[in-house]
């Protein structure tokens, strides 16, 4: 195995490693105090968030998050020297380097709270649970990443919508001007097609991007800035790569709060 051991701390903390990966990582863990401390911290965060969730998510949602965790592993811990002299921050690079602990908190909140709403009525305590997740995020030494910013916003709100082909949950923050959109499709589109996310308002349709799939075939979260005057979000079935404007009727429309 050629993977740097520190990149596996998050996956190990939630038991998402294969047998061989786990055995090799545990040999490394016995000799690395930094990784041991990080694993302990991640496991404590996961336990706190798990206790805050009142309902267990469907198994396929758990597998979805585990797949996302395994596919986007943590970068090795950064030291002050690593960041010395850094000027302009590349956002894509920053996303890749963000704390796995923050990512775990956001993912756990999504599984235990938001995605559950994509398959039925939202529990009455959803907003309270989002507040709990926000407090967990605040405990971290850093709050990196766009998902964490939206979940950490004081005005973060959850909106749900369901359709025969696509169901979704969106966490919105007017303060941040962003949304985290989590979609779940009944089945994957054909190879020459893709689901595309749109903002809808008096201005017409503005693309929020083509929705891509993770290793297990489920949709990745979409984080996007919300244009002023947006009244709804929608998903359409488009040619692979997306379209400048919708070419089909929406398979899902999600009205947004004023």
ZAKEZA-239173 format. One record per residue (C-alpha): y, x negated, z; residue in three letters; residue number from 1. Coordinates in Angstrom, 3 decimals, m for minus. Example, Ala and Ser with C-alpha at 12.3 -4.5 7.8 and 13.67 -1.06 7.14 Angstrom:
        py        px        pz  type  seq
    m4.500   m12.300     7.800   ALA    1
    m1.060   m13.670     7.140   SER    2
***
This chain:
        py        px        pz  type  seq
     0.000     0.000     0.000   UNK    1
     3.413    m1.379    m0.973   UNK    2
     5.627     1.224     0.735   UNK    3
     8.002    m0.191     3.370   UNK    4
     6.708     1.020     6.701   UNK    5
    10.114     2.156     8.070   UNK    6
    10.350     4.684     5.232   UNK    7
     7.369     6.584     6.669   UNK    8
     8.705     7.382    10.140   UNK    9
     9.730    10.925     9.246   UNK   10
     6.501    11.813     7.475   UNK   11
     4.497    10.380    10.387   UNK   12
     6.508    12.390    12.918   UNK   13
     5.429    15.674    11.314   UNK   14
     1.876    14.556    10.456   UNK   15
     2.529    14.480     6.713   UNK   16
     0.771    11.177     5.933   UNK   17
    m2.658    10.762     4.377   UNK   18
    m5.409     9.162     6.434   UNK   19
    m4.933     5.703     4.919   UNK   20
    m1.147     5.891     5.195   UNK   21
    m1.376     7.006     8.803   UNK   22
    m3.775     4.212     9.771   UNK   23
    m1.614     1.521     8.186   UNK   24
     1.568     2.952     9.668   UNK   25
     0.056     3.067    13.165   UNK   26
    m0.824    m0.625    12.866   UNK   27
     2.810    m1.285    12.001   UNK   28
     4.004     1.020    14.786   UNK   29
     2.200    m1.049    17.407   UNK   30
     4.379    m4.026    16.455   UNK   31
     7.734    m2.331    15.753   UNK   32
     9.865    m1.079    18.630   UNK   33
    12.542     0.342    16.301   UNK   34
    10.086     2.526    14.403   UNK   35
     8.437     3.621    17.645   UNK   36
    11.784     4.776    19.032   UNK   37
    12.686     6.535    15.800   UNK   38
     9.357     8.378    15.607   UNK   39
     9.769     9.532    19.213   UNK   40
    13.278    10.818    18.481   UNK   41
    12.142    12.678    15.364   UNK   42
     9.209    14.275    17.163   UNK   43
    11.511    15.451    19.962   UNK   44
    13.929    16.950    17.430   UNK   45
    11.101    18.746    15.642   UNK   46
     9.781    20.096    18.940   UNK   47
    13.194    21.411    19.993   UNK   48
    13.741    23.162    16.693   UNK   49
    10.231    24.544    16.705   UNK   50
    10.801    26.075    20.125   UNK   51
    14.005    27.706    18.907   UNK   52
    12.241    29.557    16.101   UNK   53
    10.935    32.975    17.083   UNK   54
     8.562    33.446    14.156   UNK   55
     6.129    31.171    12.338   UNK   56
     6.892    30.784     8.628   UNK   57
     4.230    31.455     5.987   UNK   58
     1.894    28.496     5.510   UNK   59
     3.100    27.889     1.951   UNK   60
     6.626    27.376     3.280   UNK   61
     5.379    24.826     5.767   UNK   62
     3.566    23.028     2.957   UNK   63
     6.734    23.181     0.862   UNK   64
     8.766    21.367     3.474   UNK   65
     6.025    18.814     4.105   UNK   66
     5.942    18.106     0.369   UNK   67
     9.727    17.713     0.344   UNK   68
     9.500    15.373     3.329   UNK   69
     6.812    13.247     1.678   UNK   70
     8.683    13.118    m1.621   UNK   71
    12.030    12.113    m0.068   UNK   72
    11.128     9.589     2.579   UNK   73
    13.585     7.938     4.879   UNK   74
    15.216     4.673     3.918   UNK   75
    14.821     1.785     6.375   UNK   76
    17.205     1.951     9.360   UNK   77
    20.685     0.628     8.529   UNK   78
    22.492    m1.916    10.656   UNK   79
    26.260    m2.343    10.899   UNK   80
    25.946    m5.391     8.651   UNK   81
    24.403    m3.229     5.939   UNK   82
    27.597    m1.196     5.729   UNK   83
    30.064    m4.043     6.170   UNK   84
    32.462    m4.349     3.308   UNK   85
    31.487    m1.023     1.855   UNK   86
    34.365     0.772     0.203   UNK   87
    33.906     3.825    m1.967   UNK   88
    30.741     5.706    m1.025   UNK   89
    28.515     6.850    m3.874   UNK   90
    27.485    10.401    m2.924   UNK   91
    24.092    10.244    m4.634   UNK   92
    23.319     6.996    m2.854   UNK   93
    24.567     8.412     0.433   UNK   94
    22.271    11.408     0.069   UNK   95
    19.285     9.134    m0.475   UNK   96
    20.193     7.061     2.582   UNK   97
    20.997     9.866     4.988   UNK   98
    19.277    10.029     8.347   UNK   99
    15.805    11.495     8.143   UNK  100
    16.430    13.007    11.556   UNK  101
    19.280    15.058    10.089   UNK  102
    17.080    16.013     7.144   UNK  103
    14.284    17.061     9.494   UNK  104
    16.664    19.249    11.484   UNK  105
    17.946    20.957     8.360   UNK  106
    14.459    21.397     6.924   UNK  107
    13.120    22.797    10.175   UNK  108
    15.995    25.240    10.378   UNK  109
    15.410    26.332     6.802   UNK  110
    11.684    26.899     7.364   UNK  111
    12.064    28.681    10.674   UNK  112
    15.135    30.719     9.796   UNK  113
    16.475    30.960     6.299   UNK  114
    13.396    30.971     4.098   UNK  115
    11.726    33.593     6.237   UNK  116
    14.412    35.947     4.985   UNK  117
    13.294    35.407     1.399   UNK  118
    10.094    37.313     2.154   UNK  119
    11.368    40.244     4.174   UNK  120
    14.071    41.521     6.485   UNK  121
    16.110    38.961     8.375   UNK  122
    15.514    38.895    12.125   UNK  123
    18.464    40.044    14.199   UNK  124
    18.681    36.680    15.922   UNK  125
    19.018    34.684    12.685   UNK  126
    22.639    33.690    13.325   UNK  127
    21.764    32.613    16.852   UNK  128
    18.986    30.425    15.508   UNK  129
    21.368    28.914    12.976   UNK  130
    23.682    28.083    15.882   UNK  131
    20.754    26.391    17.631   UNK  132
    20.056    24.338    14.515   UNK  133
    23.741    23.408    14.354   UNK  134
    23.608    22.128    17.934   UNK  135
    20.557    20.044    17.070   UNK  136
    22.411    18.519    14.136   UNK  137
    25.377    17.703    16.379   UNK  138
    23.138    15.652    18.667   UNK  139
    22.462    13.099    15.955   UNK  140
    24.444     9.864    15.894   UNK  141
    25.338    10.600    12.289   UNK  142
    25.657    13.857    10.394   UNK  143
    25.094    12.707     6.871   UNK  144
    24.133    14.704     3.857   UNK  145
    25.454    17.778     2.170   UNK  146
    22.896    20.139     3.710   UNK  147
    23.834    18.969     7.197   UNK  148
    27.520    19.515     6.430   UNK  149
    26.926    23.131     5.455   UNK  150
    24.600    23.861     8.375   UNK  151
    27.041    22.160    10.729   UNK  152
    30.062    24.188     9.621   UNK  153
    31.356    26.567    12.336   UNK  154
    31.546    29.407     9.814   UNK  155
    28.064    28.939     8.283   UNK  156
    26.538    32.289     7.336   UNK  157
    23.197    33.341     5.878   UNK  158
    22.796    35.684     2.901   UNK  159
    19.450    36.905     1.549   UNK  160
    18.362    38.588    m1.658   UNK  161
    15.004    39.468    m3.168   UNK  162
    13.709    40.401    m6.586   UNK  163
    10.353    40.730    m8.328   UNK  164
    10.582    37.225    m9.827   UNK  165
    12.814    35.265    m7.463   UNK  166
    13.772    35.614    m3.799   UNK  167
    16.389    33.460    m2.146   UNK  168
    18.355    32.593     0.951   UNK  169
    21.794    30.998     0.835   UNK  170
    23.638    29.337     3.702   UNK  171
    27.369    29.420     2.958   UNK  172
    30.413    27.805     4.502   UNK  173
    33.894    28.795     3.355   UNK  174
    35.268    25.908     5.393   UNK  175
    33.140    23.426     3.455   UNK  176
    33.457    25.403     0.242   UNK  177
    29.737    24.902    m0.314   UNK  178
    26.424    26.710    m0.307   UNK  179
    22.832    25.630     0.214   UNK  180
    20.694    27.857    m2.003   UNK  181
    16.951    28.058    m1.331   UNK  182
    14.966    29.902    m3.985   UNK  183
    11.328    30.946    m4.144   UNK  184
     9.791    32.008    m7.465   UNK  185
     6.743    34.219    m7.867   UNK  186
     5.559    31.738   m10.478   UNK  187
     6.895    28.656   m12.208   UNK  188
     8.656    29.177   m15.541   UNK  189
     6.940    27.815   m18.679   UNK  190
     7.608    24.143   m19.531   UNK  191
    10.261    25.113   m22.079   UNK  192
    12.109    27.393   m19.632   UNK  193
    13.956    26.942   m16.341   UNK  194
    15.716    29.009   m13.706   UNK  195
    19.459    28.399   m13.648   UNK  196
    21.787    29.237   m10.774   UNK  197
    25.217    30.754   m11.406   UNK  198
    28.361    31.608    m9.501   UNK  199
    29.722    35.003   m10.574   UNK  200
    33.278    36.296   m10.259   UNK  201
    36.207    37.685   m12.208   UNK  202
    36.217    34.314   m13.949   UNK  203
    32.787    35.083   m15.424   UNK  204
    29.800    32.778   m14.899   UNK  205
    29.940    29.166   m13.707   UNK  206
    26.728    27.151   m13.607   UNK  207
    25.607    25.762   m10.257   UNK  208
    22.815    23.829   m11.940   UNK  209
    19.266    24.150   m13.165   UNK  210
    16.771    24.727   m10.372   UNK  211
    14.154    21.987   m10.335   UNK  212
    10.696    21.910    m8.778   UNK  213
     9.220    19.623    m6.147   UNK  214
     5.757    18.091    m6.323   UNK  215
     4.023    21.298    m5.212   UNK  216
     5.796    23.456    m7.805   UNK  217
     8.324    25.049    m5.459   UNK  218
    12.076    25.068    m6.023   UNK  219
    14.256    22.390    m4.517   UNK  220
    17.324    23.429    m2.511   UNK  221
    20.558    23.502    m4.506   UNK  222
    23.759    22.352    m2.804   UNK  223
    26.912    23.224    m4.732   UNK  224
    30.616    23.787    m4.313   UNK  225
    31.588    27.460    m4.492   UNK  226
    34.449    28.224    m6.931   UNK  227
    37.350    30.271    m5.508   UNK  228
    36.967    33.973    m6.195   UNK  229
    33.168    33.903    m6.310   UNK  230
    31.725    37.334    m5.600   UNK  231
    28.018    36.719    m6.127   UNK  232
    25.357    34.238    m7.111   UNK  233
    22.734    34.877    m9.745   UNK  234
    19.633    33.329   m11.277   UNK  235
    18.714    33.603   m14.953   UNK  236
    15.771    32.458   m17.048   UNK  237
    17.117    29.857   m19.484   UNK  238
    15.866    27.196   m21.907   UNK  239
    14.806    23.986   m20.147   UNK  240
    17.905    21.946   m19.420   UNK  241
    20.063    25.013   m18.893   UNK  242
    22.708    26.860   m20.879   UNK  243
    26.533    26.774   m20.897   UNK  244
    26.479    30.540   m20.279   UNK  245
    23.637    32.916   m19.368   UNK  246
    21.443    33.952   m22.288   UNK  247
    19.389    36.495   m20.308   UNK  248
    20.046    39.117   m17.668   UNK  249
    19.839    37.831   m14.079   UNK  250
    16.422    37.980   m12.434   UNK  251
    18.248    37.826    m9.088   UNK  252
    21.770    38.708    m7.980   UNK  253
    23.052    37.859    m4.505   UNK  254
    26.384    39.455    m3.506   UNK  255
    28.385    37.171    m1.231   UNK  256
    30.476    38.234     1.765   UNK  257
    34.217    38.447     1.169   UNK  258
***
